Amino acid sequence: MLHFRVSPTELECIQKKMEDSGIRSMSAYLRKMALNGYCINYNYDYPRQISTLLRRCSNNLNQYARKANEGGSIYAADIRDLQARLDEIWEKQKESLQVLAKLP
């Protein structure tokens, strides 16, 4: 068991950093900092939003494809162009998630 003293200013700073890291237990936060020297709080909101938008785009693309196949006014070249752009977006999304997965 370890005990140490901190000033009120230091305690306030520690509590602020602990809150920012998302760790609720003071002992867990101090143990993590002592062993690893850092705590990272991942925020996956942005990748989740991108995934949601991509799903919506995919659904729209499928609707265009159905309309084109039924003889609507959508051209096959437009569908191929949309598909190529959507594939590129998905690749960028996968790359972003792979980078995030490698972070400590």
Backbone hydrogen bonds, N-H to C=O, Kabsch-Sander energy under -0.5 kcal/mol:
donor,donor_aa,acceptor,acceptor_aa,energy
11,L,7,S,-2.7
12,E,8,P,-2.1
13,C,9,T,-2.1
14,I,10,E,-2.8
15,Q,11,L,-2.7
16,K,12,E,-2.1
17,K,13,C,-2.5
18,M,14,I,-2.5
19,E,15,Q,-2.4
20,D,16,K,-2.5
21,S,17,K,-1.7
22,G,18,M,-0.7
22,G,19,E,-0.8
23,I,18,M,-1.3
26,M,24,R,-0.6
29,Y,25,S,-2.5
30,L,26,M,-2.8
31,R,27,S,-2.3
32,K,28,A,-2.4
33,M,29,Y,-2.5
34,A,30,L,-2.5
35,L,31,R,-2.3
36,N,32,K,-2.7
37,G,32,K,-0.7
37,G,33,M,-1.1
42,Y,40,I,-0.7
44,Y,42,Y,-0.6
48,R,44,Y,-2.1
49,Q,45,D,-2.4
50,I,46,Y,-2.4
51,S,47,P,-2.4
52,T,48,R,-2.3
53,L,49,Q,-2.5
54,L,50,I,-2.6
55,R,51,S,-2.3
56,R,52,T,-2.1
57,C,53,L,-2.6
58,S,54,L,-2.6
59,N,55,R,-2.4
60,N,56,R,-2.5
61,L,57,C,-2.7
62,N,58,S,-2.3
63,Q,59,N,-2.0
64,Y,60,N,-2.4
65,A,61,L,-2.4
66,R,62,N,-2.4
67,K,63,Q,-2.4
68,A,64,Y,-2.7
69,N,65,A,-2.4
70,E,66,R,-1.5
71,G,68,A,-1.3
72,G,67,K,-2.7
79,I,75,Y,-1.8
80,R,76,A,-2.5
81,D,77,A,-2.2
82,L,78,D,-2.6
83,Q,79,I,-2.8
84,A,80,R,-2.4
85,R,81,D,-2.2
86,L,82,L,-2.5
87,D,83,Q,-2.6
88,E,84,A,-1.9
89,I,85,R,-2.1
90,W,86,L,-2.4
91,E,87,D,-2.1
92,K,88,E,-2.1
93,Q,89,I,-2.4
94,K,90,W,-2.6
95,E,91,E,-2.4
96,S,92,K,-2.3
97,L,93,Q,-2.3
98,Q,94,K,-2.3
99,V,95,E,-2.1
100,L,96,S,-2.2
101,A,97,L,-2.3
102,K,98,Q,-1.2
102,K,99,V,-0.5
103,L,99,V,-0.6
103,L,100,L,-1.0
